[in-house]
Amino acid sequence: MSAPSFAVQTPAAKAVLGKSVVFKGQIESREDLIIEGEVEGTIEMMEHRLTIAPTGEVKAAVFARELEVLGSIEGKVEAVDKVYIRKGARFIGDVHSAGIIIEDGGFITGNIDLSRQPEPASMPARSDAALNGSDIQAIHARPAM
């Protein structure tokens, strides 16, 4: 008699830094990450999604596939796919991404570059798609009509 065969299904791996965690330094993640506490430094996860929970406070350079902000972030962000700034979220800094979604009630100030490829170092940092933080202090998405 043979042993029964069965498949074990595991959910997509996700790491969580809890509400009471304060982290200073460099994070390199090979799985999706949710930040509920405070992080200061650098976060590298080019093939994964970073979520900053409503209680999360991040001051960092972020390199991720996607970024979803429900809390607050201050720093430079490079996202391969998209950046989502949800209602009540606060973003101060520069975004370089293929796309950005800002919900009504989301706050952003800084530069936004929506080009798909990083600009060469010899070129100026601002492109036609960039918004200068001195020109725009808050952006509120308008609901579709």
C-alpha angles and dihedrals in degrees: 000000000000127000115262114261122224137162121236112216116203123192119243109285115260129175122205129202102203130229094263095050119107112186128184119184140037124333121196112183130187092189138046113288133208118197115202097160135042127303129180123180131033131338119195121184108132095170097044145063124256118203121191106203122218089264093046123111117189130182102178152107104260127201111181144139090241135001125203116188121197095148126032136302133181119188146049119320129195113184123179094207120011145336118217119199107191130203109290094017122131124210124180116176143039128322126200110180145130089247145358133205118196117187122213105275094029115124127214134167125176139051123327120198114182098181115127096225126052113252118249113262091244093061124082114265094238121080133177089268093052123102117209115228091222089059097046126033100174132013121201119188114230118230115249114258 
